[in-house]
Amino acid sequence: MTKKSVFTKRYCLFLDGIIAARRCAALTQQQLADRLGRPQSYVSKYERGERRLDVLEFVDIADALDVNPCLMLNALRKGGSSR
């Protein structure tokens, strides 16, 4: 069985898209964490790849950023950014 890494190229592109969306929304990690009802460390850990997101968490983050999660995923499939 192969161990999966959060640092695959595709996962890094995924994180880059989420980080870009947060920055495009002009939100700090703390502001996004407040919208999510989570501590700032939650945002920091997934942005640094220390914590892998599941699909439900991703949808919550996209909603908090007012970004369509489907568009973000389509951009990932094409290898580009979400904006």
LOPA-127966 format. One line per field, with one value per atom (N, C-alpha, C, O, CB): residue number from 0; residue in three letters; atom name; x, z, y. Coordinates in steps of 0.1 Angstrom, whole numbers, padded with zeros to 4 digits. Glycine has a CB too. Layout:
N
num <- [NUM_...]
residu <- [ALA_...]
atome <- [CA_...]
x <- [X_...]
z <- [Z_...]
y <- [Y_...]
// end
This chain:
83
num <- [0_0_0_0_0_1_1_1_1_1_2_2_2_2_2_3_3_3_3_3_4_4_4_4_4_5_5_5_5_5_6_6_6_6_6_7_7_7_7_7_8_8_8_8_8_9_9_9_9_9_10_10_10_10_10_11_11_11_11_11_12_12_12_12_12_13_13_13_13_13_14_14_14_14_14_15_15_15_15_15_16_16_16_16_16_17_17_17_17_17_18_18_18_18_18_19_19_19_19_19_20_20_20_20_20_21_21_21_21_21_22_22_22_22_22_23_23_23_23_23_24_24_24_24_24_25_25_25_25_25_26_26_26_26_26_27_27_27_27_27_28_28_28_28_28_29_29_29_29_29_30_30_30_30_30_31_31_31_31_31_32_32_32_32_32_33_33_33_33_33_34_34_34_34_34_35_35_35_35_35_36_36_36_36_36_37_37_37_37_37_38_38_38_38_38_39_39_39_39_39_40_40_40_40_40_41_41_41_41_41_42_42_42_42_42_43_43_43_43_43_44_44_44_44_44_45_45_45_45_45_46_46_46_46_46_47_47_47_47_47_48_48_48_48_48_49_49_49_49_49_50_50_50_50_50_51_51_51_51_51_52_52_52_52_52_53_53_53_53_53_54_54_54_54_54_55_55_55_55_55_56_56_56_56_56_57_57_57_57_57_58_58_58_58_58_59_59_59_59_59_60_60_60_60_60_61_61_61_61_61_62_62_62_62_62_63_63_63_63_63_64_64_64_64_64_65_65_65_65_65_66_66_66_66_66_67_67_67_67_67_68_68_68_68_68_69_69_69_69_69_70_70_70_70_70_71_71_71_71_71_72_72_72_72_72_73_73_73_73_73_74_74_74_74_74_75_75_75_75_75_76_76_76_76_76_77_77_77_77_77_78_78_78_78_78_79_79_79_79_79_80_80_80_80_80_81_81_81_81_81_82_82_82_82_82]
residu <- [MET_MET_MET_MET_MET_THR_THR_THR_THR_THR_LYS_LYS_LYS_LYS_LYS_LYS_LYS_LYS_LYS_LYS_SER_SER_SER_SER_SER_VAL_VAL_VAL_VAL_VAL_PHE_PHE_PHE_PHE_PHE_THR_THR_THR_THR_THR_LYS_LYS_LYS_LYS_LYS_ARG_ARG_ARG_ARG_ARG_TYR_TYR_TYR_TYR_TYR_CYS_CYS_CYS_CYS_CYS_LEU_LEU_LEU_LEU_LEU_PHE_PHE_PHE_PHE_PHE_LEU_LEU_LEU_LEU_LEU_ASP_ASP_ASP_ASP_ASP_GLY_GLY_GLY_GLY_GLY_ILE_ILE_ILE_ILE_ILE_ILE_ILE_ILE_ILE_ILE_ALA_ALA_ALA_ALA_ALA_ALA_ALA_ALA_ALA_ALA_ARG_ARG_ARG_ARG_ARG_ARG_ARG_ARG_ARG_ARG_CYS_CYS_CYS_CYS_CYS_ALA_ALA_ALA_ALA_ALA_ALA_ALA_ALA_ALA_ALA_LEU_LEU_LEU_LEU_LEU_THR_THR_THR_THR_THR_GLN_GLN_GLN_GLN_GLN_GLN_GLN_GLN_GLN_GLN_GLN_GLN_GLN_GLN_GLN_LEU_LEU_LEU_LEU_LEU_ALA_ALA_ALA_ALA_ALA_ASP_ASP_ASP_ASP_ASP_ARG_ARG_ARG_ARG_ARG_LEU_LEU_LEU_LEU_LEU_GLY_GLY_GLY_GLY_GLY_ARG_ARG_ARG_ARG_ARG_PRO_PRO_PRO_PRO_PRO_GLN_GLN_GLN_GLN_GLN_SER_SER_SER_SER_SER_TYR_TYR_TYR_TYR_TYR_VAL_VAL_VAL_VAL_VAL_SER_SER_SER_SER_SER_LYS_LYS_LYS_LYS_LYS_TYR_TYR_TYR_TYR_TYR_GLU_GLU_GLU_GLU_GLU_ARG_ARG_ARG_ARG_ARG_GLY_GLY_GLY_GLY_GLY_GLU_GLU_GLU_GLU_GLU_ARG_ARG_ARG_ARG_ARG_ARG_ARG_ARG_ARG_ARG_LEU_LEU_LEU_LEU_LEU_ASP_ASP_ASP_ASP_ASP_VAL_VAL_VAL_VAL_VAL_LEU_LEU_LEU_LEU_LEU_GLU_GLU_GLU_GLU_GLU_PHE_PHE_PHE_PHE_PHE_VAL_VAL_VAL_VAL_VAL_ASP_ASP_ASP_ASP_ASP_ILE_ILE_ILE_ILE_ILE_ALA_ALA_ALA_ALA_ALA_ASP_ASP_ASP_ASP_ASP_ALA_ALA_ALA_ALA_ALA_LEU_LEU_LEU_LEU_LEU_ASP_ASP_ASP_ASP_ASP_VAL_VAL_VAL_VAL_VAL_ASN_ASN_ASN_ASN_ASN_PRO_PRO_PRO_PRO_PRO_CYS_CYS_CYS_CYS_CYS_LEU_LEU_LEU_LEU_LEU_MET_MET_MET_MET_MET_LEU_LEU_LEU_LEU_LEU_ASN_ASN_ASN_ASN_ASN_ALA_ALA_ALA_ALA_ALA_LEU_LEU_LEU_LEU_LEU_ARG_ARG_ARG_ARG_ARG_LYS_LYS_LYS_LYS_LYS_GLY_GLY_GLY_GLY_GLY_GLY_GLY_GLY_GLY_GLY_SER_SER_SER_SER_SER_SER_SER_SER_SER_SER_ARG_ARG_ARG_ARG_ARG]
atome <- [N_CA_C_O_CB_N_CA_C_O_CB_N_CA_C_O_CB_N_CA_C_O_CB_N_CA_C_O_CB_N_CA_C_O_CB_N_CA_C_O_CB_N_CA_C_O_CB_N_CA_C_O_CB_N_CA_C_O_CB_N_CA_C_O_CB_N_CA_C_O_CB_N_CA_C_O_CB_N_CA_C_O_CB_N_CA_C_O_CB_N_CA_C_O_CB_N_CA_C_O_CB_N_CA_C_O_CB_N_CA_C_O_CB_N_CA_C_O_CB_N_CA_C_O_CB_N_CA_C_O_CB_N_CA_C_O_CB_N_CA_C_O_CB_N_CA_C_O_CB_N_CA_C_O_CB_N_CA_C_O_CB_N_CA_C_O_CB_N_CA_C_O_CB_N_CA_C_O_CB_N_CA_C_O_CB_N_CA_C_O_CB_N_CA_C_O_CB_N_CA_C_O_CB_N_CA_C_O_CB_N_CA_C_O_CB_N_CA_C_O_CB_N_CA_C_O_CB_N_CA_C_O_CB_N_CA_C_O_CB_N_CA_C_O_CB_N_CA_C_O_CB_N_CA_C_O_CB_N_CA_C_O_CB_N_CA_C_O_CB_N_CA_C_O_CB_N_CA_C_O_CB_N_CA_C_O_CB_N_CA_C_O_CB_N_CA_C_O_CB_N_CA_C_O_CB_N_CA_C_O_CB_N_CA_C_O_CB_N_CA_C_O_CB_N_CA_C_O_CB_N_CA_C_O_CB_N_CA_C_O_CB_N_CA_C_O_CB_N_CA_C_O_CB_N_CA_C_O_CB_N_CA_C_O_CB_N_CA_C_O_CB_N_CA_C_O_CB_N_CA_C_O_CB_N_CA_C_O_CB_N_CA_C_O_CB_N_CA_C_O_CB_N_CA_C_O_CB_N_CA_C_O_CB_N_CA_C_O_CB_N_CA_C_O_CB_N_CA_C_O_CB_N_CA_C_O_CB_N_CA_C_O_CB_N_CA_C_O_CB_N_CA_C_O_CB_N_CA_C_O_CB_N_CA_C_O_CB_N_CA_C_O_CB_N_CA_C_O_CB_N_CA_C_O_CB_N_CA_C_O_CB_N_CA_C_O_CB]
x <- [0008_0000_0009_0018_-0010_0006_0014_0008_-0004_0014_0017_0013_0011_0020_0024_0000_-0003_0003_0003_-0018_0008_0014_0005_-0001_0028_0005_-0003_0005_0000_-0006_0018_0026_0027_0037_0040_0017_0017_0015_0011_0006_0019_0018_0003_0000_0023_-0006_-0020_-0025_-0033_-0029_-0021_-0026_-0020_-0026_-0022_-0007_-0001_-0009_-0011_0014_-0013_-0021_-0034_-0039_-0023_-0040_-0053_-0051_-0059_-0057_-0040_-0038_-0035_-0040_-0026_-0027_-0025_-0037_-0039_-0015_-0047_-0060_-0068_-0074_-0068_-0067_-0075_-0068_-0075_-0075_-0055_-0047_-0050_-0052_-0032_-0049_-0052_-0066_-0068_-0050_-0076_-0089_-0091_-0098_-0099_-0084_-0084_-0078_-0083_-0077_-0067_-0060_-0068_-0069_-0046_-0074_-0083_-0094_-0099_-0088_-0099_-0110_-0105_-0113_-0117_-0092_-0086_-0089_-0091_-0091_-0088_-0090_-0077_-0069_-0101_-0075_-0064_-0068_-0079_-0060_-0058_-0061_-0071_-0080_-0048_-0069_-0077_-0092_-0101_-0072_-0093_-0107_-0114_-0126_-0106_-0107_-0113_-0116_-0127_-0103_-0107_-0110_-0122_-0130_-0098_-0124_-0136_-0148_-0158_-0135_-0148_-0160_-0163_-0175_-0157_-0152_-0154_-0157_-0161_-0142_-0156_-0158_-0147_-0149_-0171_-0135_-0123_-0112_-0112_-0119_-0102_-0090_-0082_-0082_-0082_-0074_-0065_-0055_-0052_-0057_-0051_-0042_-0048_-0040_-0038_-0061_-0067_-0064_-0060_-0083_-0066_-0063_-0048_-0044_-0068_-0040_-0025_-0021_-0012_-0018_-0026_-0021_-0025_-0017_-0027_-0037_-0040_-0033_-0030_-0055_-0031_-0024_-0009_-0003_-0025_-0003_0011_0012_0023_0017_0000_0001_0003_0006_0011_0002_0003_-0010_-0009_0007_-0021_-0033_-0040_-0042_-0042_-0045_-0052_-0067_-0073_-0049_-0072_-0087_-0095_-0091_-0089_-0107_-0116_-0126_-0125_-0124_-0134_-0142_-0152_-0155_-0150_-0158_-0167_-0161_-0167_-0174_-0149_-0141_-0138_-0139_-0128_-0135_-0132_-0144_-0143_-0127_-0156_-0168_-0171_-0175_-0180_-0169_-0171_-0162_-0166_-0169_-0149_-0140_-0144_-0143_-0125_-0147_-0152_-0164_-0164_-0155_-0173_-0185_-0181_-0186_-0195_-0172_-0167_-0160_-0160_-0158_-0154_-0147_-0156_-0152_-0135_-0168_-0178_-0173_-0174_-0181_-0168_-0162_-0170_-0173_-0147_-0173_-0180_-0169_-0159_-0186_-0172_-0162_-0161_-0150_-0166_-0171_-0170_-0161_-0153_-0184_-0161_-0152_-0138_-0128_-0155_-0136_-0122_-0117_-0105_-0122_-0126_-0122_-0119_-0110_-0132_-0128_-0126_-0112_-0105_-0137_-0109_-0096_-0084_-0074_-0094_-0086_-0076_-0075_-0063_-0080_-0086_-0085_-0078_-0071_-0099_-0078_-0072_-0058_-0050_-0080_-0054_-0040_-0038_-0027_-0031_-0049_-0048_-0053_-0056_-0055_-0054_-0059_-0074_-0080_-0053_-0080_-0095_-0101_-0113_-0099_-0093_-0098_-0094_-0097_-0092]
z <- [0000_0000_0000_0008_0012_-0009_-0010_-0001_0000_-0024_0007_0016_0007_-0001_0027_0009_0002_0009_0021_0000_0002_0007_0004_-0006_0002_0013_0011_0001_-0004_0023_-0002_-0010_-0024_-0031_-0004_-0029_-0043_-0051_-0046_-0047_-0064_-0072_-0073_-0072_-0087_-0074_-0075_-0062_-0062_-0079_-0051_-0038_-0036_-0031_-0027_-0040_-0039_-0048_-0044_-0043_-0060_-0068_-0061_-0062_-0082_-0055_-0048_-0037_-0035_-0042_-0029_-0018_-0024_-0018_-0010_-0034_-0041_-0045_-0043_-0053_-0050_-0054_-0042_-0043_-0061_-0031_-0019_-0013_-0009_-0008_-0013_-0007_-0016_-0011_-0006_-0029_-0039_-0037_-0037_-0053_-0035_-0033_-0020_-0019_-0032_-0009_0003_0001_0006_0015_-0005_-0008_-0017_-0015_-0013_-0027_-0036_-0029_-0032_-0048_-0019_-0010_0000_0008_-0003_0000_0009_0024_0032_0007_0027_0040_0046_0039_0041_0059_0066_0070_0069_0079_0074_0079_0091_0093_0084_0100_0112_0107_0113_0121_0098_0093_0087_0089_0083_0079_0074_0085_0085_0063_0094_0105_0113_0117_0115_0115_0122_0114_0120_0123_0101_0093_0094_0093_0078_0096_0097_0111_0113_0092_0120_0134_0139_0148_0136_0134_0137_0142_0140_0125_0149_0153_0140_0130_0163_0141_0130_0126_0115_0134_0136_0134_0124_0117_0147_0124_0114_0100_0092_0116_0097_0083_0081_0070_0082_0090_0088_0085_0076_0101_0093_0091_0077_0071_0102_0072_0059_0048_0038_0057_0050_0040_0039_0028_0043_0050_0050_0046_0045_0063_0045_0041_0053_0051_0031_0065_0077_0080_0087_0089_0074_0076_0063_0055_0086_0060_0047_0049_0058_0042_0039_0040_0034_0024_0032_0039_0033_0024_0025_0043_0016_0007_0014_0009_-0002_0025_0033_0038_0038_0044_0043_0048_0036_0038_0055_0025_0013_0009_0006_0002_0009_0005_0015_0012_0005_0028_0039_0036_0038_0053_0033_0030_0018_0018_0028_0007_-0005_-0002_-0007_-0016_0006_0009_0017_0015_0017_0027_0035_0027_0030_0046_0016_0007_-0004_-0013_0000_-0005_-0015_-0029_-0038_-0014_-0030_-0042_-0045_-0036_-0041_-0058_-0062_-0061_-0068_-0076_-0053_-0051_-0064_-0067_-0040_-0072_-0085_-0095_-0102_-0092_-0095_-0103_-0099_-0107_-0103_-0086_-0081_-0085_-0089_-0065_-0084_-0088_-0103_-0107_-0083_-0111_-0125_-0129_-0138_-0132_-0122_-0124_-0121_-0128_-0116_-0110_-0106_-0117_-0120_-0093_-0123_-0133_-0145_-0152_-0137_-0148_-0159_-0156_-0165_-0164_-0143_-0139_-0136_-0135_-0149_-0136_-0134_-0120_-0111_-0144_-0119_-0106_-0106_-0117_-0103_-0095_-0094_-0098_-0098_-0080_-0100_-0102_-0116_-0121_-0092]
y <- [-0012_0000_0012_0013_0000_0022_0034_0045_0047_0039_0051_0062_0074_0078_0064_0081_0093_0105_0106_0095_0115_0127_0139_0139_0129_0148_0161_0170_0180_0168_0166_0174_0169_0172_0174_0163_0159_0172_0182_0149_0172_0184_0188_0200_0181_0179_0183_0189_0199_0171_0183_0189_0203_0212_0180_0205_0218_0228_0240_0218_0224_0233_0236_0247_0227_0226_0228_0238_0247_0214_0237_0246_0260_0270_0242_0261_0274_0281_0293_0272_0273_0279_0285_0295_0269_0277_0282_0294_0304_0270_0294_0306_0318_0329_0302_0316_0327_0332_0345_0322_0324_0328_0336_0346_0316_0332_0340_0353_0363_0332_0354_0366_0375_0388_0364_0370_0377_0383_0394_0368_0376_0381_0391_0397_0370_0394_0403_0400_0408_0418_0387_0382_0377_0371_0371_0379_0373_0359_0355_0382_0351_0338_0339_0331_0331_0349_0351_0354_0349_0362_0363_0366_0354_0352_0378_0346_0334_0325_0319_0328_0323_0314_0318_0310_0313_0331_0336_0333_0329_0352_0334_0330_0315_0311_0334_0307_0293_0288_0277_0286_0297_0293_0284_0275_0286_0286_0278_0287_0299_0270_0281_0290_0293_0286_0282_0303_0307_0296_0295_0320_0288_0277_0267_0260_0270_0265_0256_0260_0252_0256_0273_0278_0277_0273_0293_0281_0281_0267_0265_0286_0257_0243_0237_0231_0234_0240_0235_0242_0237_0235_0255_0263_0259_0260_0278_0255_0250_0235_0230_0252_0228_0214_0205_0193_0212_0210_0202_0194_0184_0211_0199_0192_0191_0201_0200_0179_0177_0179_0175_0162_0186_0189_0178_0172_0202_0176_0167_0175_0188_0158_0169_0176_0185_0196_0166_0181_0189_0202_0213_0181_0200_0212_0222_0234_0208_0216_0224_0232_0244_0216_0226_0233_0244_0255_0223_0241_0252_0264_0275_0246_0261_0271_0279_0292_0266_0273_0279_0288_0300_0269_0283_0291_0304_0315_0283_0302_0313_0324_0335_0308_0319_0328_0334_0342_0321_0329_0333_0329_0337_0348_0317_0312_0299_0291_0309_0296_0284_0273_0273_0286_0263_0252_0244_0239_0242_0243_0236_0243_0236_0235_0256_0264_0262_0261_0279_0261_0259_0245_0244_0260_0235_0222_0220_0214_0212_0227_0227_0233_0229_0234_0244_0250_0241_0240_0264_0233_0223_0213_0208_0217_0208_0198_0203_0195_0194_0216_0222_0227_0231_0234_0226_0229_0244_0249_0225_0252_0266_0271_0262_0273_0284_0289_0290_0288_0303_0293_0293_0307_0308_0289_0317_0330_0334_0345_0340]
// end
